[in-house]
Amino acid sequence: MKGMDVLWIALIMLLSFGFTWFQYAKQLKTNTKRALVFAIPRALAYICLGLLFLNLEFTQTELITEKPKLIIGVDNSTSIIQLSDTLDLKQKVSDITEDQALNEAFDINSYSFGEDFEQLQDLNFKDSQTNINSFLTEVTKIYRDESSPIVVFTDGQQTQGQDYSYNSRLKNRTVIPVIVGDTTNYMDLKIDRINANSYAFLNNQFPVEVFLSYNGKSNVQSEFVLKSNGRILAKKPVQFSDENKTQNFKIYTKASKLGVNTFEAELVPKAEKNTQNNTQKFAVEVIDERTKILMVYDNLHPDIGMFKKSIASNSQRDFTLRSINENLTDIAGFNLVILYQPNYKFDKLFKTIQTQNVNYIAVCGTQTDYNFLNSIQSHFKKTVSASTEDYYALDNKSFGSYQQEDIDIKDFPPLKNIFGDIELLSEVDILYYQSISGFATEQPLIMTLTENQTKSAYIFGENTWRWRMKSHVKEGDFKRFDRFLDQLIQFTSSTETKKRLVSNVKSFYNQGENNTINVQYFDRNYVFDPNKKITLNLTEKESKQKFSYGFVLKDNRYSLKINDLKGGDYDYKIEVEDENVSENGQLKVIDFMIEKTFYRANKEKLEVLSDTFFYEDNTSGLKAYLSSQQKFKPLQKSIEKKESLINWEMLLILIIVFLSIEWFSRKYFGLI
């Protein structure tokens, strides 16, 4: 309470008694005792009423004891089954989470994790991928208190995400690994990775890059064998020793059969405990033609190099770069022509494109002659000005020409173009809208259109090379952006008409990976319809076993996962309920799960993560450690609460009581 408040209270008391004396002055002179019975309650009521108007605030200090949080994460991936007794592990986790002493000392929060993480409910050890780094990163975001320890039951083997031992978020956090599984260093030969292109061309040689490793000390001789349908395609002897623990080489084989070809790579085992990592299956789709793409330019720009590198990253594309000053009379052999910043020099080429019905993409920017472009095509008109503008991309959820790759466009830098409005003259499908200085517009930044069996696209901005670099910064490589651009290339180079059911089903999938299928369905006016029931029906060719999945609406597309499918060849059919619209095809699931290739717990990596670690058979030591560390002790905190007197109900009750006493007193003496 402040000094000024004391003065106000004194003034309120003085005024209350003064006003009461003024009202009862005559009675106090004639009958003092009886007048005091009336006056005192009234004066007290006035004082209480004055205090309400003054609205004083009182500060209360409350002491509370806050227990630190104990975060427990349990690896729920398939590799745990191979390396540990899962029933025994479940019991040990339960001993920790239900321990009375720990629950009194900590607020325990338990999770299971694999590819994702969730509240710990029932451990089944069926997750086909492990992302330890993602789990540790997310829980440090959720629980920011650095005094809260994180206990992780895991074998330390990670199949997805960045290396958790270099996670900077864990620098000031106490992470306590509980090592699950055998840490004995057995002799082991292993196929670490097989790199092969997703596509190859008929009768061409394609490379298979092989990465092998050895764990052991003695000299070992083995043989690498590449097979397809039981037929040996290639052999290579390999030698390992304590000094030479890795082998890396390429084997070339011929693409002799159209369609999806399955290959099996084998490193002949030598008395090993785990032989599942000695074999690995992969698939290559053999096609018989390449998409020929011509890019024409007048002025050099970094975008041109970006298009060349991005398009060439797909072996299905045959990219040719030409200057507009060259002879370009014969373009009928190309599936797609990219016009980079066209001007009046492109007049003859543009007319040839229109005459021969060649698909094209026009990339516009500050060097584009829009007066020429407005006159040569009938899809749009753009007003021309002398100034330029930066245009950010705004995603159009209703885009339906094809299933586009989500590249998180909202974080990308702007494209630069000549300032001016775009008037659309044809029916177009807008992939991205323009956003100027944070204000969304309905002007297209990238749009596609189909007209008389001819497809085209317009990109209204230069500096797309910055998009590719931004994607590399976020993802660590160019693959995501290259897939995004490849989908635009694939759409515009295709001669297929627009479909009402658009899917992204691939020819083959690896068993147990994050195998997601997305589809979009459009009504007869080609407007996305979010209210349909769509199903995927599969039949395994050999066993004739049938599977059915329902798609779930997510972000203006229907999506599902087929992670539980076993290896084999499948016929599939995507059907839309109550509509005569469907899609048929074949897909292959490759029988390969990386989680099954581990033969021991990665103790070395977990030791890098933390100096303090325990083995799964030493949960008693873990309990003792958590209970004894002073940094994990509960903290006593004081909380100051300010409470206003106007919220004090007792003051209102006192006013009623004092006025009631006065009224009943006056009633008793017959004055009412």
N, C-alpha and C positions, 0 to 999 in steps of 0.2 A: 504494500500500500504506500502510495506516494504522500509526501508532506502536504501537497495541495489537497489531496483527498481528505486528510484530517481536518483541514480548515473548512472544507465544504460540509463535512459531517457536523462540526461544531455550529456552523451557520444554520443547518437544517434543524438541529436540536433547539437552537435559540428561537428560530422562527416558529417551530412547532409549539413550544411552551408559551411563546408570546401570543400566538394566535388563539391558543386554548384559553389563556388568561383573559384575552379580550372578550371571548364568547361567554365565559363564566364569571366575569368580574363581579357582577351584582350578587350572584349566589354565594361566591366566596366570602363576601362581606357579611351576608345575613346568616348563612349556615355553612361554615367552612368545611366541617367533616363530611357532610353529605355532598357538597360540591366537588370535593377531591375524589370521591368515588366515581363521579362522572368525568371529571377533567383528566385524571391520570390516564385511563384507557384511551381517551381521544387523543391526547398528546402523543402517546406511544404509537397509535395508528398513523398519526401525521408523520412521525419520525420514519416509520416503516415505508410509508408511501414516498417520502422524500428520498429515501435510500434507493427505492426502485427507479425513480427518475434520474438519480445520480449514476446508476448502473456501474457500480464498482466491480473491479476484477481482482480475484484472489489467485495467487500462484500456489499450486500444490505439488510437492515433490513425491514421486512414487518410485520405489526401488523394485526392480524386477530382475530375475535371474534368467539369462538366455543361454540355452544349451547350444553348443556348436552342432552343425549338421554333419552327418556321416553319409557320404554318397558311395553306394556300392553298385558296381557294374559287373555283370556276369556274361562272359562270352557264350553266345547261344548258337555258334556255328557248327557245321558238320565235322570239322577237324577235331573237336573236343571228343567226339565219340571214338575216334581212332586212337587218341592219345591218353584217355583217362577213363576211369570207371564213373559213368555219368550218375548212377544212383548214389554212389558215395559222395560225389561232388555236390549233388543237390542237398544231401544231408548236411554237409559242411557249410554250405551257404545258409541253410536254414538255422544252423547253430549260431551263426554270426548275427543274422537279422532278428532272431528271436531271443537273443541273450538278454537276460533281465538287467544285468549291470550295464551293458552297453546302451540299452534303451533308456536307462535312467540318466546316463551321462551324455547321450547324443540324441538328436532328432534324426532317425535313420530314414533315408530315401533310397530305394532299391530299384535297379533297372536291369534289363537284359538287352544285349545288343548283338547285331550281326551287320547286315548292310545298313539298317536303321536301328533306332533304340526305342524302347517303350518301358512303361512301368513293369516291374517284375511280377509276373503272375505264374505262368507255368513254363518251365524250361523243357524244350523238346529237342534242342540241338539239331535243328533242321535248316538253319540259315545257310545258304550256299555261298555267301560272301561275308567277309569281315572287314569292317572299317573302324578300327580302334581309334584312329585320329579324330574321326567325326564325333564319336561318342565323347571323348575327352574335351574336345573343343566346345561342344554344345553344353555340357554340364558346367563348364567353367563360366559360360555366359549366363546360365540360369542361376547358379550359386556363386555369387561374386565374392562372398566372404572368404578371404584367404586362409582363415583358420579352420575351414571345413575340409577334412581329408577326403581323398578319393581312393577307394579300395577297388582294384580291378582284378577279378578272377579271369585269367586268360592264358592261352598258350603262347601269346605274343606273335602269332602268325597273322599277318594282314594281307588281304587280297585286293583291297580297294583303297583309294585315297592317298593322301600325302603321308610321308614317313612320320609316325607319331613321335619318334625319338627326337625330332627337330621342331617340335611344336613350341613356339615361343610363348604361347598362352600359359604353359605349364611351369614357366620359370619360377614364379612365386607361389606355386601351389604344391601341397603335399600329396603326391601320388604314390600309393603303396601297391605295387603289383603282387598278386598271389599267383605264382607260377603253377599252371595246370599242365600235367602231362610229364612224360619221361624226358629228362634232359640229357640222358646218356648219348654220347657222340658215336653213333654206329657208322660203319662203313656204308656209303650210299652213293649210287650213281643216279643222276637226275637229269631229265629234260626240263630245263628252266623255261624256255620259251621257243615257240615256232612262229616265225614271221612269214606270212604269205599274203599276196594281194587277194582281195575279195573276188576279183574278176581276172580272167585270162582269156586270150583269144584263140579260137580254134586253130590247131596245128602249130601254134607258137610255143616256144620254150619259155617257161616262167620260173623265177627263182624261189627257192624255199630256204630261208635263213634259219639256221639251227644254233641254239645256245644250250650247251651242256655244262654240267658241273659235277664235281666229285668231292665227297667228304671222307677223308681217310688219310693214312700215312704211307701205306705200301704202294708199290707199283701195280697198276691194274690195266689190263688190255680188254677192250670190248669192241663192239661193232654197232654202228648206227645203221638202221634199216628203214627205208621208206617204202610203204606198201599201199596198194589201192585194190580193193575187192579181192584180197588175198594174193595178189600178184606183186612180186617184188619189183620195184621200179629202180631203186638205187641202193648201194651199200657203200659204207665207208668205215674202215678200221679207225679206232680212236684209242689213245693211250693217256693215262692219268698217273700222276705221282704226287708226292707231298709238295713238290715245287710247281707242278703243272696241274692245277685243280679245275681249270675251265677250258672249254673248246668252243670255238665259234667258226662256222663255215657256211658256205652256200652249196646247195645241190640244185641243179637244173633238171626239170622234167617237162615232158611234152603234154600240152592240152589236147587230147585226142578225142574227147567225147563231150558233146554238147550237154548243158545242164549243170546241176550241182554234183561235183565230184568229191567224194569223201576219201581222205588219205589218213593213214595211220603211221605215225613215227614211233620207232621203238629203239631204245638203247638196251642191248642185250644184258640182262641182269647177271650179277656175279655174287651169289650167296648173300643177298641183302635182306634186311628185315622188312622193308617196305618196297614193293615192286610196282605199286600203282603209279609212282612218279617216273617210271621207266617208259611209259607209253603216253602218247598224246595224239588225239584225233583233231583234224581240222578239215575245212571244206573250201573249195574254190569253185565259183560258178564260171563255166566256160561259155563264152558267147562268140558269135561269128561275125560281128561287125562293130565298128567304132563310130561314134558321133563326130562328124567333122565340123569344126567351128572356125570361122574366119573372123578376125577382129581387124577393123580398118580405122586408121587415125590420120589426122592432119598434123596435130601438134603433140609433142611428147609430154607425158605426165606420169607421176608415180603410180596412178591408177592402172596404167597399161601393164606395168610389171606385176601388179597385184593380180589382175585378171589372168595373166599368163601363168603365174605360179599356182594360183588357186585352181584353175581349170585343169592344168597339167597334173595336179595331184591325183586326179582320177584317171586311171589307165584306160578307161572307156572313151576318153576324149582325145581327139586329134586336133591340136590347136595350131592355127596358122595366123601369123601377124603380118599385115601389109600396110603400106602407106597409101593414102588416097591418090598419090601422084603416080602410082604404078598402074599397069594395065589390069583392070578388074572386070573384064567383059564376061568371063566364064565363072559364075558362082553357083550354077545349078548343082554342082557336086557337093555343096556344103549343106549341112542340116540346119545351120544357124549362122547368122551374120551379126556381129556386134559392131555397132556404129558408135565410135567414141567422139563425142562433141561434134556432131555434124554441122557443116556450113554449106555454102553454095557449091563447093567443089564436089559434094556428095550427090549432086542433082542426078547425074547419069546413073550412079550406083543405086540410088533410091528408086528410080524408075525401073531399073532392071529387077530389083527385089520385088516390086509390086507386080511387074509383068510375069515373073516366074513363080510368084507365090512362095517366096522364100521367107521363113521365119526370121525375126530379127529382134535385137535388143538395142534401144537407143539410150546411150548414157549422155546426159546433158550436164552443162556446167557454165562457168563464166566465159568460156571460149565458144559456146554454142551460138550459132546464128538462128535465133528464134523466128526472125522474119522469114527465113528460108523454110524452117521446119513447119511454121504455121501454114505455109503455102503448099507444101509437098504432101501432107497427110491430112486426114479428116477426123482424127480421133480427139484432138483438143486444140485450143487456141490459148496462147500465153501472151499476156501483155508484157511489153518490153520497156525496161527503164535503164538508166545509166548506173544505178547503184546495185550492190550485191547484198546478199543476206545469208546468215547461217540458219540452216533448217535442221532441227532435231527430229528424230523419228518417233512416231507414236503408233503403237501396235494397233492393228485393226482385228479385233476378235472374230469378226464375221468374214474374214478372208477365206475363200473356199476353192480356189483354183487347184490347190494341192496341199498336202500336209507339210507345212513349213517347219524348219528347224527353229526352235526357240533359242535365240542368242542373247536374251536379256537386253533388248535394244535400248531400254530406257537409260542405261548407263553409258551409251556410246557417244562419241563426239559428233558434232553436227556436220552435215554436208553443206557445201557452199554453192550457191546458184545466183543467177540474176534475179533481182526482186521483181515480183509481178504475180498477178492472179492467174490461175489456170482454169479455163472454161472447158468442161468435158462435153464432147460432141457425140460420143459413142458410149455404149454400155461397157463399163470397165470393172475390174475387180481390184480394189486397192489393198495392197499388202501393208504399207505404212502411210500414215497421214503425216503432214508437216506440223511441227510445233515450233513457234517462234517466240523466243524469250519466255518460255513457260506457258504460252497461250496456245491451246489446242485449236487446230483448224480442220476443215473438211477438205483441204487441198491435198492431192496425192503427192507423196514423196517417191514411192515405187508403186507401179500399177501394172497389171497384165490385162490382156484382152484377146478374145478369139473372134475372128471375122472371116467367114467364107473358108473355113478349114485352115486358115493361116493364123499363127499365134505370134504375138509381139509383146514386148514389155518396155516400159520407160522408167529410167532412173533419173529423177530430177535433182541432181546434185553431184558434184565431184568430191574427191578425197575419200572414196570408199576404202582406200588403202589404210586409212586410220582405223576403220572398223576392224579390219583383219588384225592390225597390231593390237588393238584394245582386246580383242578376243584372245590373242596369244598371252597377254598380260594376265587375264582372268583365268584362263584354262591351262596355261603352260604349253600349249601347242596351237596349231592352226586348224585342227581337225573340225572343230565345231563350226567355225565360220565357213570353211571349205564345203561342208555338207549343206550349209544354208545356201551358198551360191550355187552349188551343184543342183539343188532342187529347182532353182529358178532356171538354170541351163536345161535341165531335163524337161521341164514343162514347156519351155519355148522351143526346144528342138524337136519335140514330139509332134507327130501328125494326128494323134488321137484327139477326138472331140471331148468336150467337157463332160465329166461323169457326175451323176448324182451321188454316188457312193465312192468316196476316195479313201484309200487305206495306205498304210506304209508297211505292209507285210514283207519281210525279207525272205530270201530263199533258204537261209539256214540260220540256226541259233545254237549257241553252246548251252548245254544243259545246266540249269541252276543259276545262270546269270540273270541280270535284270532285263528280262526279255519282255518288252512292252510293245503292244500293238495299239495304234491309234487309228480311228476312222472318223470321217465327217460325212454327214448325210444332209442332202439338200432337197427341198421340195421342188415341185415342177417349175417354179419361178427361180430356181437356183438360189434360194434363201436358206441359210442354215436352220435346220429343224431340231430343237433340243428336246423334243417330247416323244421320241421314238424308242422302242425296245429293240435293240440290236444284239444279235447273238453270233458267236463264233462256234461252229461245229467242226470237229476234227475226227478223222478216222485213221487209226494206225494201220498202215497197209498190210503188214504181215499178220498181226493178231486180229485185225478187224475190230479192235476195241474202240469205242466211241467216247468222245469227250465233248462237253458243251460248256461254254463260258458266256456270261452276260457282260456287256460293255457298261461302264459307268461314265456318266457325263462329268467332264472335268475341263474347265477353261475352254469352252466352245469346241469341244471335241469329245468323242467317246473313246474310252481307254480301258485296257485290261492287261494283266500280266499272265504269262504262261510259264512261269518259273518251275512249276511242278511237273511239267511234261518229261517223260523219260526219253532216252535216245531212240531215234527211229525215223522212218519216213511217214509223212502224214498228208492226206488230202484234207483241204479245208474249204469251208463255205461260210461266208459272212452273209447273214440274212437280216432284212428289216421287216419287222412284224407288220402284217396287213398291207405290204407294198410289194409289187412285183419287181423288186430291185435286190440284186445279190452280186456276190463276187466269189469266184472259184479259183482254186490254185493248189499248189503243192509246196510244202516246206519240210525241211529236214532239221531234226534236233540232234546235235553231235553229242555223243556220250563222253563228256569230259567235264569233270568238276575239279577245279584247282584245289579245293579244300581237302581232297583225298590224297594229295601228293605229299603232304607233310608227314615226316616220320619222327619228329621230336619237337619239344617246346623250344621256342627261340629265347632261351635264357639270356644270351648275350645282348639282345636288343632291349629286353626289359631291364637289365642292369644299367644300361645307358639312360633309360627313362628315370630311374630313381636309385639312390644308394640304399634305400631301405626296401627290402622285398622279403617275401615269405614263400615257402612251398605249400602246396595244397594240404599236405599232411601235418602242417604246423599251425592250425587255426588257433590253438591255445596261445602260442607265441604272439599271434596277431592281436588277440584279445588283450593280453598283458601289455603289449606295446601301446595300443590305443588308450588303455586305462591309465597308463603311467605318465604319458607325455603331458607336461604342464601346458603346452601350447594348445592342447585340445580341451582344457578345463572350461567349465561354464563361466560366463562373464556376468558380473552384476552391473546393471545399468540403471541410472537414475533418469526418470522422465518427468519433466516439468509440465504440468497442465495448468492452463489458465481457464478459470471458470468465472463467468459473469454472474453477478448477484441477481440479475433479472431472471436467471434460470433456476434460482433457488426457490423451490415451492414453499418452503417453510415460512418465507417472508410474507407470502400471500395469505397463508393460513393464519399467521399472527395478526395481520390486519383484520381479517374476519373475526378472530377471537376477541380482539380489543374492542371493535365496534359492537360486537354481540354483548360483551360485558356491560358496555355503556347503555345499550338499549334495554337489556333486562333490568339494570339498576334503575333506570328512569321509569320503567314499567312497574317495578316493585314499589317505588315511592309515589306512584300514581300521577306521574308527570306526562304520561302518554295515554 
